[in-house]
Amino acid sequence: MSNVVCFNFTVLCMPGTGESPDFSGNHTRFIGYTRQEKTILLSTVAIGAVCGVLPVIIGISRIGLKVVFMTSGALAAISTFLIPILAPMHFYLFVILRFVQGLSYATCFPAVGAITSSWASLAQQGLFVAALTTFGQTSSIFSMPVAGELCSSPVGWKAVYYLHALISVAVFTVWFAIFTDSPEDNKFVRPAELAEIEYNKSEEAIHEHHNTPYLEIASTPSVWGIWIGAFGDLIAVQLIHIYSPVFLHDVGGYSFEKTGFAAAVPVLFQFIVKMFAGHSSDKIQGISETTKLRIYNTLALGASAIFLVALGFVKQGQGVLGLVLMTLATGMFGFNGGGFSKCAALVSRQYNHFVMAINQILICFSMIVCPLIVSSILQQGTVAEWRIVFFVHAAILVISNAVFCWLATAKPAPWTDRTIKHSATKNTPLYQMKV
């Protein structure tokens, strides 16, 4: 994820393809990429990720997550390393590398689903989902400040990509050496730990012998609610990830190096909130699991919508106020670990990798839709235009949260365990396989 995110900042400090920087005094001036080129480079990652989802789903089902994720890491490291070399040569070489980054990015959410279903006990679903989905926050927490410092240093923007590529090689090497697809096969897992992981899980969930029931999953109303809630969340999250450096720089008045650190503050707060939400959603007693899902999702989407509306009233030069409100809006998204993300794990159990794979497609779609929405509104970058941008995203959050709360349930769907004979209407697929 960091390999994808670092472009969101370096676009502020890298010259366009074939452009020679103009040195004036102690400063380097350049035009950079046009608005259309930036939109293409942002959207290409999403297109690549969409193209990669189907091979990832098939790959996880047939050869396991370990090999699929390692292949993804290799693609990420190679494409990121080549960007400083090939991007200055030709714009479309840069586009191809961004597409390859998108292919590697396609593994992220399916990996969360596969790891949670195999490695998390039923009592720790919220914690696992919350911890694993923090990759979006940790990538920004690392990449934004590092990119800001390197861009304003003598080594320049190219060092950002080289550093990320080297870190990718190290991290994925460790992953391949330690991870196994099943806890049964891992030498570090003791028998007592394995028993805790498998406690109260059905035989189907532990030993998935059946083909994934794609049509049943896709025709289940509770799953629709998960996907709609995820889409609303992801569009607003894209707004923060892609445009927070631009907003803080243009409206808040932060310099390049300060923008990098400032843009990392909201996602750091979100990381803390997400870990708290994931743990607390597993531990809170006295209210039903379904009610907890609705409460946490409303905190994630509803509260964030309120702070986005407040952001719309930030005036030019009010950098501190803008940063505070953006931090609060972003932080509230952390509660989604106890909302739609946990709902996906509870409803779909051993097939969570497929439900999360659709979330991956949705995040890719949001990476296309969000820039289109913002670019259609943000013509001059005025405060009034930013206000409309924030209002539109707040409305999307409110609507998607309402749909999720209507369809949410914490019960496993009948296609996760064929011994389940009766289920609520919202958890019953419109299409049912004959078994």
C-alpha positions in Angstrom: 0.0 0.0 0.0 2.9 2.4 0.8 4.2 1.9 -2.7 0.9 3.2 -4.1 0.4 6.0 -1.5 3.8 7.6 -1.9 2.7 8.9 -5.3 0.0 11.0 -3.6 2.7 13.1 -2.1 5.6 13.0 -4.6 3.2 14.3 -7.2 3.6 17.6 -5.4 7.4 17.6 -5.8 8.3 15.7 -9.0 8.6 17.2 -12.5 6.4 16.0 -15.3 7.7 13.4 -17.8 10.4 15.0 -20.0 10.3 18.2 -18.0 13.6 19.9 -17.1 13.5 21.5 -13.7 14.3 25.3 -13.6 16.8 26.1 -11.0 16.4 29.6 -9.6 18.4 30.6 -6.6 18.1 27.8 -4.0 14.7 26.5 -5.3 13.7 24.1 -8.1 10.6 25.1 -10.1 8.7 22.9 -12.4 5.2 22.6 -13.8 4.7 19.0 -12.9 1.9 16.7 -14.2 -1.3 18.2 -15.5 -4.6 17.6 -13.8 -5.6 15.1 -16.5 -2.3 13.2 -16.2 -2.7 13.1 -12.4 -6.2 11.7 -12.8 -4.9 9.0 -15.2 -2.1 8.0 -12.9 -4.4 7.8 -9.9 -7.1 5.9 -11.8 -4.7 3.4 -13.4 -3.9 1.9 -10.1 -7.6 1.2 -9.5 -7.9 -0.3 -13.0 -4.9 -2.6 -12.3 -6.4 -3.6 -9.0 -9.7 -4.5 -10.5 -8.0 -6.6 -13.2 -6.0 -8.3 -10.4 -8.9 -9.3 -8.2 -10.2 -12.3 -10.1 -6.7 -13.9 -10.4 -6.2 -13.3 -6.7 -9.5 -15.0 -5.7 -8.7 -18.0 -7.9 -5.1 -18.1 -6.7 -6.1 -18.0 -3.0 -8.6 -20.8 -3.5 -6.2 -23.0 -5.5 -2.7 -22.4 -4.3 -3.1 -20.5 -1.1 -2.5 -16.9 0.1 1.2 -17.4 0.8 2.3 -17.7 -2.8 -0.2 -15.2 -4.1 0.8 -12.5 -1.6 4.5 -13.1 -2.2 4.0 -12.7 -6.0 2.1 -9.5 -5.3 5.0 -8.2 -3.2 7.5 -9.0 -6.0 5.4 -7.0 -8.4 5.1 -4.1 -6.0 8.9 -3.9 -5.3 9.9 -4.1 -9.0 7.4 -1.6 -10.3 8.1 0.9 -7.5 11.9 0.6 -8.1 11.5 1.2 -11.8 9.3 4.4 -11.5 12.3 6.8 -11.0 14.0 5.3 -13.9 11.2 5.0 -16.5 8.7 7.8 -15.4 11.0 10.6 -16.7 11.4 8.8 -20.0 7.7 8.6 -21.1 4.4 9.2 -19.4 2.9 5.9 -20.6 5.7 4.0 -19.1 4.8 5.6 -15.8 1.1 4.6 -16.5 2.2 0.9 -17.0 4.1 0.8 -13.8 1.1 2.3 -11.9 -1.0 -0.4 -13.5 1.4 -3.1 -12.2 1.3 -1.5 -8.7 -2.5 -1.8 -9.0 -2.2 -5.5 -9.8 -0.1 -6.0 -6.6 -2.6 -3.9 -4.6 -5.4 -6.3 -5.5 -4.2 -8.8 -2.9 -4.7 -6.6 0.1 -8.4 -7.0 1.1 -8.6 -10.7 0.0 -5.6 -11.3 2.2 -7.4 -9.7 5.2 -10.4 -12.0 4.6 -8.3 -15.2 4.2 -6.1 -14.5 7.2 -9.1 -13.6 9.5 -11.1 -16.8 8.5 -8.1 -19.1 9.0 -6.2 -17.5 11.9 -8.7 -15.6 14.0 -10.9 -17.2 16.7 -14.5 -16.3 16.7 -13.9 -14.2 19.8 -11.2 -12.1 18.1 -12.8 -11.4 14.7 -13.0 -7.6 15.4 -9.4 -7.3 16.6 -8.0 -9.2 13.6 -10.1 -7.3 11.1 -9.1 -4.0 12.7 -5.4 -4.8 13.0 -5.1 -6.2 9.4 -7.0 -3.3 7.8 -4.6 -0.8 9.4 -2.3 -1.2 6.3 -4.1 1.9 4.9 -3.2 4.0 7.9 0.3 2.6 8.6 1.3 3.2 4.9 0.3 6.8 5.1 1.9 7.3 8.6 5.2 6.1 7.1 5.0 7.3 3.5 3.8 10.9 3.9 6.5 12.2 6.3 9.2 10.2 4.6 8.2 11.6 1.2 8.0 15.1 2.6 11.5 14.9 4.0 13.1 13.2 1.0 11.4 15.6 -1.5 12.8 18.6 0.3 16.2 17.0 0.7 19.2 16.9 -1.8 18.4 13.3 -2.7 14.9 14.3 -4.0 11.7 12.5 -5.0 13.5 9.5 -6.6 14.8 8.3 -3.3 11.2 7.9 -2.1 10.6 5.2 -4.6 13.9 3.4 -4.1 13.5 3.3 -0.3 9.9 1.9 -0.6 11.1 -0.8 -3.1 13.9 -1.9 -0.8 11.6 -2.1 2.3 9.1 -4.1 0.2 11.8 -6.7 -0.6 12.7 -7.0 3.1 9.1 -7.2 4.4 7.9 -9.8 1.9 11.0 -11.9 2.4 10.1 -12.1 6.1 6.5 -12.8 5.3 7.3 -15.8 3.1 9.7 -17.2 5.7 7.2 -17.1 8.5 3.6 -17.3 7.2 1.6 -20.4 6.5 -1.9 -20.6 5.0 -3.2 -22.7 7.9 -2.3 -22.4 11.6 -2.1 -26.2 11.6 0.9 -26.1 9.4 2.8 -23.4 11.4 5.6 -24.6 13.6 5.1 -21.5 15.9 1.5 -22.4 16.8 1.1 -24.5 19.9 -1.7 -27.1 20.3 -3.5 -24.9 22.8 -3.4 -21.9 20.5 -4.8 -24.0 17.6 -7.6 -25.3 19.8 -8.5 -21.7 20.7 -8.5 -20.6 17.0 -10.8 -23.5 16.0 -13.2 -23.3 19.0 -16.8 -23.2 17.9 -16.0 -23.1 14.2 -17.8 -25.6 11.9 -15.9 -28.3 10.1 -16.6 -26.5 6.9 -15.0 -23.3 8.2 -11.9 -25.2 9.4 -11.5 -27.5 6.4 -13.0 -25.8 3.4 -13.7 -28.7 1.1 -16.4 -27.1 -1.0 -16.2 -24.6 -3.8 -16.9 -21.0 -3.0 -20.7 -20.4 -3.4 -20.3 -17.2 -5.3 -23.9 -16.7 -6.4 -25.3 -17.4 -2.9 -22.9 -14.9 -1.4 -23.6 -12.3 -4.0 -27.4 -12.7 -3.6 -27.5 -12.3 0.2 -29.0 -9.0 1.4 -26.7 -8.7 4.5 -23.7 -9.0 2.2 -25.1 -6.2 0.1 -25.2 -4.0 3.2 -21.6 -4.8 3.9 -20.6 -3.8 0.4 -22.7 -0.6 0.4 -21.3 0.4 3.8 -17.8 -0.3 2.6 -18.2 1.7 -0.6 -19.4 4.8 1.3 -16.5 4.5 3.8 -13.9 3.9 1.0 -14.9 6.9 -1.1 -14.5 9.2 1.8 -11.2 7.5 2.8 -9.9 8.1 -0.7 -10.7 11.7 -0.3 -8.4 11.8 2.8 -5.6 9.7 1.4 -5.4 11.3 -2.0 -6.3 14.9 -1.3 -5.4 15.7 2.3 -1.8 16.8 1.3 -3.4 19.1 -1.4 -5.9 20.6 1.0 -3.4 21.1 3.7 -0.9 22.7 1.3 -3.3 24.9 -0.7 -5.9 25.9 1.9 -4.0 25.3 5.2 -0.8 26.9 3.9 1.6 24.2 5.0 5.0 23.9 3.2 6.0 20.6 1.4 7.9 19.1 4.3 5.3 20.2 6.9 2.5 18.9 4.6 4.0 15.4 4.8 4.0 15.3 8.6 0.6 17.1 8.8 -1.1 14.6 6.4 0.2 11.7 8.5 -1.4 13.0 11.7 -5.0 12.1 10.8 -4.2 8.5 9.7 -2.1 8.0 12.9 -5.1 8.9 15.0 -7.2 6.6 12.8 -4.8 3.8 13.5 -5.1 4.3 17.2 -8.9 4.4 17.0 -9.1 1.3 14.8 -7.1 -0.8 17.2 -9.3 0.4 20.1 -12.5 -0.2 18.2 -11.5 -3.7 17.1 -10.5 -4.8 20.6 -13.5 -3.1 22.4 -16.0 -4.5 19.9 -14.9 -8.0 20.9 -15.0 -7.3 24.6 -18.1 -5.2 25.2 -20.9 -7.3 26.8 -24.6 -6.6 27.5 -25.7 -5.7 24.0 -26.2 -7.9 20.9 -23.5 -8.3 18.4 -25.7 -6.9 15.6 -26.4 -3.8 17.7 -22.7 -3.3 18.2 -22.1 -3.6 14.5 -24.6 -0.8 13.9 -23.2 1.4 16.6 -19.6 1.1 15.5 -20.5 1.6 11.8 -22.5 4.7 12.7 -19.5 6.1 14.7 -17.3 5.4 11.7 -19.5 6.8 8.9 -21.9 9.1 10.7 -19.4 10.9 13.0 -17.0 11.3 10.1 -19.7 12.9 8.0 -20.2 15.5 10.7 -16.6 16.4 10.8 -16.4 16.6 7.0 -19.2 19.1 7.0 -17.3 21.1 9.6 -14.2 21.0 7.3 -16.3 22.7 4.6 -16.3 25.9 6.8 -12.5 26.1 7.2 -11.2 29.3 5.8 -8.0 30.0 3.8 -5.0 29.9 6.1 -6.7 28.1 9.0 -4.2 25.2 8.8 -4.4 24.1 12.4 -8.2 24.0 12.5 -8.3 22.2 9.2 -5.8 19.6 10.5 -7.8 19.1 13.7 -11.1 18.5 11.9 -9.4 16.3 9.3 -7.8 14.3 12.1 -11.2 13.8 13.8 -13.0 12.9 10.5 -10.3 10.4 9.6 -10.0 9.0 13.1 -13.7 8.1 13.2 -13.2 5.8 10.2 -11.3 3.6 12.5 -14.5 2.3 14.1 -15.3 0.5 10.8 -13.2 -2.4 12.2 -16.2 -3.1 14.5 -18.7 -2.2 11.7 -19.0 -3.5 8.2 -15.5 -5.1 8.2 -16.4 -7.2 11.3 -19.8 -7.9 9.9 -18.2 -9.4 6.8 -16.1 -11.8 8.9 -19.1 -12.9 11.0 -21.5 -13.4 8.1 -19.2 -15.0 5.6 -16.8 -16.9 7.8 -14.5 -19.2 5.7 -15.6 -17.3 2.5 -14.6 -13.9 3.8 -11.8 -13.7 1.3 -14.4 -13.4 -1.5 -16.5 -10.8 0.3 -13.3 -8.8 1.0 -12.2 -9.3 -2.6 -15.4 -7.4 -3.6 -14.4 -4.7 -1.1 -11.1 -4.6 -3.0 -13.0 -3.9 -6.2 -15.1 -1.3 -4.4 -11.9 0.5 -3.1 -10.6 0.5 -6.7 -13.9 1.9 -7.9 -13.7 4.5 -5.2 -10.2 5.4 -6.4 -11.8 6.2 -9.8 -15.0 7.8 -8.6 -13.4 10.0 -5.9 -11.0 11.8 -8.2 -13.7 12.2 -10.8 -16.0 13.8 -8.2 -13.3 16.1 -6.8 -11.9 17.1 -10.2 -15.4 18.0 -11.5 -15.9 20.3 -8.5 -12.4 21.5 -7.7 -11.7 23.8 -10.7 -9.8 26.6 -9.0 -9.1 25.0 -5.6 -11.1 27.7 -3.8 -12.5 27.3 -0.2 -16.0 27.3 -1.7 -15.2 24.4 -4.0 -13.6 22.4 -1.2 -16.8 23.0 0.8 -18.9 21.3 -1.9 -16.4 18.4 -2.0 -16.7 17.8 1.7 -20.5 18.1 1.7 -20.9 15.6 -1.2 -18.7 13.0 0.6 -20.6 13.5 3.9 -23.9 12.8 2.1 -22.5 9.6 0.7 -21.4 8.5 4.2 -24.9 9.1 5.7 -26.8 7.2 3.0 -24.4 4.2 2.9 -24.5 3.9 6.7 -28.3 3.9 6.8 -28.4 1.0 4.3 -25.8 -0.9 6.2 -27.7 -0.5 9.5 -30.9 -1.7 7.9 -29.3 -4.9 6.5 -26.7 -5.7 9.2 -26.6 -9.0 11.1 -24.0 -10.9 13.1 -25.3 -14.4 12.3 -23.4 -16.6 9.9 -25.1 -17.0 6.5 -26.5 -20.5 5.8 -24.0 -21.1 3.0 -21.2 -21.1 5.6 -22.7 -24.1 7.3 -25.2 -26.4 5.6 -26.6 -27.5 8.9 -28.2 -24.1 9.4 -31.8 -24.7 8.4 -33.4 -21.4 9.3 -32.0 -17.8 8.9 -33.4 -14.3 8.9 -34.6 -12.9 5.5 -31.7 -10.5 5.4 -29.2 -13.4 5.7 -30.9 -15.7 3.3 -29.6 -15.7 -0.3 -32.1 -15.1 -3.1 -30.3 -17.8 -5.0 -29.7 -21.1 -3.2 -27.6 -24.0 -4.4 -29.0 -27.5 -4.3 -26.8 -29.6 -2.0 
